Amino acid sequence: MIELKIATMLTILGVGIGFSVGYLIRILVALSKKNSIELDIKKMMIDAREKAERVTLESEKKASETLKSAREQVREREDSIIKAEERLAKKEEILEMKEVELQSGAEALKIRVAEIKSIKDRVDNSKTEIENEIQKVANLTKEQAEAKLLAQIETEAQTSLSSRIYKLETFATESLEQKAKEILAVSIQRLAVSVPADLFSTYVPIISEDDKGKIIGKEGRNIKAFEKATGVEVLVDDQPDAIMISSFDPIRRQVAKIALERLLQDGRIQPAKIEKEVEIAQGEISKIIKEAGERAIYETGITPLDPRITAILGRLHFRTSYGQNVLQHSIECAHLAGMIAEELGANVNVAKTGALVHDIGKALDHEVQGTHVEIGRKILQKFGASEEIIKSMQAHHEEYPYETVESRIVQTADAISGGRPGARKDNIENYIKRLTELEQIAKNEKGVEKVYALQAGREIRVFVHPETVSDLDAKNMARNIAKNIEEELKYPGEIKVHIIRETRVVEYAR
């Protein structure tokens, strides 16, 4: 029991000592923190004081600089005011001197006016005396003398004026003719382009002789299918490293060239493939036409036209007139018209545009009735071309009056481009016309699918629809076509008529 009490007392004593020691430690920690906070506060006060001193010094420095700048500005303004006052003083002195001079000049002028008035009075008196003396001598009144004098002067002046007018007219005519010749000569010389006539053949290069065998095919099957699809004549033995495509129609030649190049590149040549590539090539022609029109606009440097006009203009790339490419002819006319308009001070853009589109009707003259001038006017009016451009192009064949100076310039440029030596060949145009008429005679027959004139017009191939034309009808058709050719066309030698009736049957096994 005693031991338990002792243990309890010791425990209580230990707890008390522990509390005492903990409290003492807490007091010591609190004192140390207090000292640390006081040190931080003192440090912050020292830093704030130093910062305040720095700000004060900087403010005093800036204030000093501002005060110095303000004093300099005040000094400069005072100097400018002093200079302005000096200038004003000088101007006042000058004005006072001028005022004195004006006053003296006015007095001198009054004196001079008085002298002139006195002289005028004396002249008037002398004139009156002279008139009286003349009337006494000539027995004429003043009015009669004036009338007689005027009549005499009028007669002399009329003779002199007539002679002078004649000389001026002669000189002006000679001068204008010389000036016109100089302008035309300079324009032609500045252009100086070579525009060759279109040929009737196109060459496609080949890599090896094996390509020719592929083009010909077994028993000539491929070459016959190609000529049927394109309407051209293919010559494989004309040159060792190329295949020649011959046709009077440039569009057919271009389609054949594109299709043949694609076939040679692919390597697989057969009738079905040939027909497919020809269809693709025909689709690419529209892209070529568009690019040709845009290239013509860019080359001539005119204001861009409606895209539809540009597309129709590009079709002239495949149109010839007397062997001359119509688009090249139009571009040449545009350059000539621009140079002439520049020399004459006319509207250069209107003249160049009118010259470029003056033959645009030829792109559709085989589809629309009327002259190419009238067709061209309708095209330009439909697609919003300006009235000045229409007036400038419509008179180049004198179907419409010359309403503007640009219309005469376009007509002159057209005459220069078409009339220069070597530009056109009548025999080529007649040749193309004969081949076109030859194809047209065959197209008039019923059941005809395609007609192609080949061998320079010595052969015509007519493809018919097998379901509407029988073998007997084909024979009769060949006879009728040959008879119509003999009656309607004049030609040397003979023309071979081929009627081709091909039946193709396709079935699918499913």
ZAMARGU-4260 file (C-alpha; in steps of 0.2 Angstrom, whole numbers, plus 5000, padded with zeros to 4 digits):
<rodrens>
0) 5000/5000/5000 | 5014/5012/5004 | 5023/5007/4988 | 5007/5011/4978 | 5006/5028/4986
5) 5025/5031/4983 | 5022/5026/4965 | 5007/5037/4963 | 5017/5052/4970 | 5032/5049/4959
10) 5020/5048/4944 | 5012/5064/4949 | 5029/5072/4952 | 5035/5066/4935 | 5020/5073/4926
15) 5022/5090/4935 | 5040/5090/4931 | 5036/5086/4913 | 5023/5100/4912 | 5036/5112/4920
20) 5049/5107/4907 | 5037/5109/4892 | 5031/5126/4898 | 5049/5132/4900 | 5053/5125/4882
25) 5038/5134/4875 | 5043/5150/4883 | 5061/5149/4876 | 5054/5145/4859 | 5042/5160/4860
30) 5056/5172/4865 | 5067/5166/4850 | 5053/5169/4838 | 5050/5186/4845 | 5068/5191/4843
35) 5067/5184/4825 | 5051/5194/4821 | 5059/5210/4828 | 5075/5207/4817 | 5064/5205/4802
40) 5054/5221/4806 | 5070/5231/4808 | 5077/5224/4792 | 5061/5229/4783 | 5062/5247/4790
45) 5080/5248/4784 | 5076/5243/4767 | 5061/5254/4766 | 5071/5269/4771 | 5084/5265/4758
50) 5071/5263/4745 | 5063/5280/4750 | 5080/5288/4749 | 5083/5281/4731 | 5066/5286/4725
55) 5069/5304/4733 | 5085/5305/4724 | 5078/5299/4707 | 5063/5311/4709 | 5075/5326/4713
60) 5086/5321/4697 | 5070/5320/4686 | 5063/5336/4693 | 5080/5344/4689 | 5081/5337/4672
65) 5063/5343/4668 | 5066/5360/4675 | 5082/5361/4664 | 5072/5356/4649 | 5058/5368/4652
70) 5071/5382/4654 | 5078/5377/4638 | 5061/5377/4629 | 5057/5394/4637 | 5074/5401/4630
75) 5071/5394/4613 | 5053/5401/4612 | 5060/5418/4618 | 5073/5417/4604 | 5060/5413/4591
80) 5049/5427/4597 | 5063/5439/4596 | 5067/5433/4578 | 5049/5434/4573 | 5048/5452/4580
85) 5064/5456/4570 | 5056/5449/4554 | 5040/5459/4557 | 5050/5475/4559 | 5059/5472/4543
90) 5043/5468/4534 | 5035/5484/4540 | 5050/5494/4534 | 5049/5485/4517 | 5030/5489/4516
95) 5033/5507/4520 | 5046/5509/4506 | 5034/5500/4494 | 5020/5512/4499 | 5032/5527/4496
100) 5036/5520/4479 | 5018/5517/4474 | 5013/5534/4479 | 5027/5541/4468 | 5022/5529/4454
105) 5004/5534/4455 | 5009/5553/4453 | 5020/5548/4438 | 5006/5538/4431 | 4994/5553/4432
110) 5006/5564/4423 | 5008/5551/4409 | 4989/5549/4407 | 4988/5567/4405 | 5001/5567/4392
115) 4993/5552/4383 | 4976/5561/4383 | 4983/5577/4376 | 4992/5566/4362 | 4975/5557/4358
120) 4966/5574/4357 | 4979/5580/4344 | 4978/5564/4334 | 4959/5564/4334 | 4960/5582/4327
125) 4972/5577/4314 | 4962/5562/4309 | 4946/5573/4307 | 4956/5586/4296 | 4963/5572/4285
130) 4946/5564/4283 | 4939/5581/4278 | 4953/5583/4265 | 4951/5566/4258 | 4932/5569/4256
135) 4936/5585/4247 | 4949/5577/4235 | 4939/5561/4232 | 4922/5568/4232 | 4917/5553/4244
140) 4909/5553/4260 | 4916/5543/4275 | 4904/5529/4273 | 4907/5527/4254 | 4926/5527/4257
145) 4925/5514/4270 | 4914/5503/4259 | 4926/5505/4244 | 4941/5501/4255 | 4933/5485/4262
150) 4927/5479/4245 | 4945/5481/4239 | 4953/5472/4254 | 4940/5458/4253 | 4944/5455/4234
155) 4963/5454/4238 | 4960/5443/4253 | 4949/5431/4244 | 4962/5428/4231 | 4976/5426/4244
160) 4965/5415/4255 | 4961/5403/4241 | 4979/5401/4236 | 4984/5399/4254 | 4970/5386/4257
165) 4975/5376/4242 | 4993/5375/4248 | 4987/5370/4265 | 4976/5356/4259 | 4990/5350/4248
170) 5003/5351/4262 | 4991/5343/4274 | 4986/5328/4263 | 5005/5325/4259 | 5009/5327/4277
175) 4995/5315/4283 | 4999/5302/4270 | 5017/5302/4275 | 5013/5301/4294 | 5001/5287/4291
180) 5014/5277/4281 | 5027/5280/4295 | 5015/5274/4308 | 5010/5258/4298 | 5029/5255/4294
185) 5034/5257/4312 | 5020/5246/4318 | 5024/5232/4306 | 5042/5233/4310 | 5040/5233/4328
190) 5029/5217/4327 | 5040/5208/4315 | 5033/5190/4320 | 5033/5175/4309 | 5016/5166/4308
195) 5018/5151/4298 | 5002/5143/4289 | 4995/5128/4298 | 5001/5111/4291 | 4991/5096/4287
200) 5001/5083/4297 | 5007/5080/4314 | 5021/5069/4320 | 5021/5058/4336 | 5039/5052/4341
205) 5041/5034/4345 | 5054/5025/4355 | 5056/5009/4345 | 5050/5001/4329 | 5040/4989/4340
210) 5028/5003/4344 | 5024/5004/4325 | 5019/4985/4326 | 5008/4989/4341 | 4999/5003/4332
215) 4996/4993/4316 | 4990/4977/4326 | 4986/4960/4320 | 4980/4961/4301 | 4979/4980/4303
220) 4965/4979/4316 | 4972/4993/4328 | 4976/5006/4315 | 4959/5004/4306 | 4950/5006/4323
225) 4961/5021/4326 | 4957/5029/4309 | 4939/5026/4311 | 4938/5034/4329 | 4948/5049/4325
230) 4945/5052/4306 | 4963/5054/4302 | 4976/5045/4291 | 4990/5037/4300 | 5007/5034/4291
235) 5019/5023/4301 | 5032/5021/4287 | 5035/5039/4283 | 5049/5042/4296 | 5059/5029/4306
240) 5057/5038/4323 | 5040/5045/4321 | 5022/5041/4316 | 5013/5054/4305 | 4995/5059/4308
245) 4987/5068/4292 | 4971/5077/4291 | 4965/5094/4285 | 4955/5096/4301 | 4967/5103/4315
250) 4955/5097/4329 | 4955/5079/4323 | 4974/5079/4322 | 4975/5086/4340 | 4963/5073/4346
255) 4973/5059/4337 | 4989/5065/4343 | 4984/5065/4361 | 4976/5048/4360 | 4991/5041/4351
260) 5003/5047/4364 | 4993/5040/4378 | 4991/5023/4370 | 5010/5023/4367 | 5013/5027/4385
265) 5001/5014/4391 | 5007/5000/4379 | 4991/4991/4378 | 4984/4995/4361 | 4967/4987/4356
270) 4951/4993/4347 | 4942/4995/4364 | 4956/5004/4372 | 4958/5015/4357 | 4940/5021/4357
275) 4941/5025/4376 | 4957/5035/4374 | 4950/5045/4359 | 4935/5049/4370 | 4947/5055/4384
280) 4957/5065/4371 | 4941/5074/4364 | 4937/5079/4382 | 4954/5087/4384 | 4952/5098/4369
285) 4940/5109/4379 | 4954/5112/4392 | 4966/5116/4378 | 4954/5128/4370 | 4952/5137/4387
290) 4971/5138/4389 | 4973/5145/4371 | 4960/5159/4375 | 4968/5164/4391 | 4985/5164/4383
295) 4979/5175/4370 | 4972/5187/4383 | 4988/5187/4393 | 4999/5189/4377 | 4990/5204/4371
300) 4989/5212/4388 | 4971/5218/4387 | 4958/5219/4400 | 4951/5202/4404 | 4935/5197/4395
305) 4920/5186/4401 | 4927/5168/4403 | 4914/5163/4390 | 4921/5175/4377 | 4938/5169/4381
310) 4933/5150/4379 | 4925/5154/4362 | 4941/5164/4357 | 4951/5149/4361 | 4942/5139/4348
315) 4950/5149/4335 | 4966/5140/4339 | 4959/5126/4329 | 4952/5137/4315 | 4962/5142/4299
320) 4958/5155/4286 | 4967/5153/4270 | 4980/5143/4279 | 4983/5156/4292 | 4979/5151/4310
325) 4964/5163/4315 | 4970/5164/4333 | 4987/5169/4329 | 4980/5181/4316 | 4969/5189/4329
330) 4984/5191/4341 | 4994/5199/4328 | 4980/5211/4324 | 4979/5215/4342 | 4997/5220/4343
335) 4996/5230/4327 | 4980/5239/4333 | 4988/5243/4350 | 5004/5251/4342 | 4993/5261/4329
340) 4981/5267/4342 | 4996/5273/4353 | 5003/5283/4339 | 4986/5291/4335 | 4981/5294/4353
345) 4966/5283/4352 | 4960/5271/4366 | 4973/5257/4365 | 4964/5244/4376 | 4948/5246/4365
350) 4958/5245/4349 | 4968/5229/4355 | 4952/5221/4361 | 4942/5224/4346 | 4956/5217/4335
355) 4958/5202/4346 | 4939/5197/4344 | 4936/5203/4327 | 4935/5186/4320 | 4927/5177/4335
360) 4912/5173/4325 | 4922/5161/4314 | 4923/5149/4329 | 4904/5146/4327 | 4901/5150/4309
365) 4899/5132/4305 | 4886/5130/4319 | 4876/5147/4318 | 4869/5155/4302 | 4875/5172/4297
370) 4892/5180/4293 | 4906/5179/4305 | 4904/5198/4309 | 4886/5196/4314 | 4889/5181/4324
375) 4904/5189/4333 | 4892/5204/4337 | 4879/5193/4345 | 4892/5184/4355 | 4900/5200/4362
380) 4882/5207/4366 | 4876/5192/4374 | 4891/5190/4386 | 4892/5209/4391 | 4906/5216/4380
385) 4906/5235/4380 | 4898/5245/4366 | 4915/5253/4361 | 4923/5236/4358 | 4908/5230/4348
390) 4909/5246/4337 | 4928/5243/4335 | 4926/5225/4328 | 4910/5226/4318 | 4917/5237/4303
395) 4932/5227/4298 | 4923/5220/4283 | 4913/5237/4280 | 4897/5228/4285 | 4894/5242/4297
400) 4899/5260/4296 | 4915/5266/4305 | 4908/5274/4320 | 4925/5277/4330 | 4943/5279/4326
405) 4946/5262/4334 | 4935/5254/4321 | 4946/5260/4307 | 4962/5255/4317 | 4955/5237/4318
410) 4951/5236/4300 | 4969/5243/4295 | 4977/5230/4307 | 4967/5216/4299 | 4972/5221/4282
415) 4990/5222/4287 | 4990/5205/4295 | 4980/5196/4281 | 4988/5205/4267 | 5007/5204/4270
420) 5016/5192/4259 | 5015/5174/4264 | 5002/5176/4277 | 4988/5167/4267 | 4987/5155/4253
425) 4971/5154/4243 | 4974/5136/4237 | 4975/5130/4254 | 4958/5138/4259 | 4950/5131/4243
430) 4958/5114/4246 | 4950/5114/4264 | 4933/5120/4257 | 4933/5106/4244 | 4937/5092/4257
435) 4923/5100/4269 | 4910/5099/4254 | 4916/5082/4250 | 4912/5076/4268 | 4895/5086/4268
440) 4889/5076/4252 | 4891/5060/4261 | 4884/5066/4278 | 4867/5070/4268 | 4864/5051/4266
445) 4852/5043/4278 | 4860/5031/4291 | 4878/5039/4290 | 4887/5039/4307 | 4904/5047/4303
450) 4912/5053/4287 | 4931/5056/4285 | 4940/5063/4269 | 4958/5056/4268 | 4972/5054/4255
455) 4971/5073/4251 | 4953/5071/4246 | 4956/5056/4235 | 4947/5044/4247 | 4932/5046/4258
460) 4927/5034/4271 | 4909/5033/4277 | 4904/5024/4293 | 4886/5019/4293 | 4874/5012/4307
465) 4873/4993/4304 | 4855/4992/4311 | 4848/5005/4299 | 4859/5001/4283 | 4860/4984/4276
470) 4873/4977/4264 | 4863/4981/4249 | 4859/4999/4255 | 4878/5001/4258 | 4881/4997/4240
475) 4867/5009/4234 | 4874/5023/4246 | 4891/5021/4238 | 4884/5023/4221 | 4874/5038/4226
480) 4888/5047/4235 | 4900/5044/4220 | 4886/5051/4208 | 4883/5066/4219 | 4902/5070/4220
485) 4903/5069/4201 | 4888/5081/4199 | 4892/5094/4213 | 4911/5095/4214 | 4926/5099/4202
490) 4941/5088/4206 | 4956/5081/4197 | 4958/5062/4196 | 4946/5050/4205 | 4939/5049/4222
495) 4937/5032/4230 | 4921/5030/4241 | 4922/5017/4255 | 4906/5012/4264 | 4910/5003/4281
500) 4897/4994/4289 | 4903/4985/4305 | 4892/4975/4316 | 4898/4973/4334 | 4889/4962/4346
505) 4893/4962/4365 | 4886/4950/4378 | 4891/4948/4397 | 4893/4931/4406 | 4887/4933/4424
</rodrens>
